[in-house]
């Protein structure tokens, strides 16, 4: 299916899936899903990546609407935007239903033939 034939719902989820396609960003989402905002220093702890590299990944994720950053004193804290994950989940559910319907049609066709 070409990108111009995607539903608006699926099209708007594409940046989220692209951002989650990177293992580092997926790990950052996992760390932020605990619910508490984290500083770049805390996100980088235990990682071989520098704070600068983590920041670049966070900006990509922010561009996809997955995270948002805010200042608290001298620190930049980051938190997960769960709404974007829910939106992506709905897109996956839609795709799943479409596959289920297509497979049901194929099964009916095979059983008729």
NORURDA-V793415 format. One record per pair of residues at least 6 apart in sequence whose C-alpha atoms are under 7 Angstrom apart, sorted by the first residue. I is the first residue (numbers start at 1). J is the second residue. Records with the same first field share a line. If there is no record, write none. Layout:
I = J / J
This chain:
9 = 91
10 = 91
13 = 88 / 91
15 = 64
16 = 64 / 66
19 = 25 / 60 / 61 / 64
20 = 26
25 = 57
29 = 80
32 = 79 / 80
33 = 80
36 = 79
37 = 77 / 78 / 79
38 = 77 / 78 / 79
39 = 75 / 76 / 77 / 78
40 = 51 / 54 / 55 / 76 / 77
41 = 51
44 = 50 / 51 / 54
61 = 67
62 = 68
65 = 81 / 84
66 = 80 / 81 / 84
67 = 78 / 79 / 80 / 81
68 = 78 / 79 / 80 / 81
69 = 76 / 77 / 78 / 79
70 = 76 / 77 / 78
71 = 77
